[in-house]
Amino acid sequence: MDWQELTDLTHGKPFVVERVRLAGSGIAVEGRFEPPQLAQLGVDDQVFVAAFVRAHGSIKEMERIFGVSYPTVKSRLNRIAERLDFVDTDPVPSGADVVDRLRRGEIGAEEALAELERHR
């Protein structure tokens, strides 16, 4: 069974994988594994995301590929984005982090004060 069959079978409802067998070996792992977020999207949305990545994020190219308007592409991207959790790649530094950077000489006193004030 491939992902497309699995997502068709589940009709978009959440599911858990309980057994994984490594291809080409007798090794199997049992437990409760949530599939990756992208695998939890419907097949059409998975194809759309793959096309978006292949188009290097070009909405103009997505318009051409799918024969739809800019607002349609944006709307679909927004709908898909609402279903995905994002990792905060720029977390707010704690006060201790700022003080540590100050002690190591990575930032000056004024910058440290500004960061502490900004994140209050």
Disulfide bonds with the S-S distance in Angstrom:
none
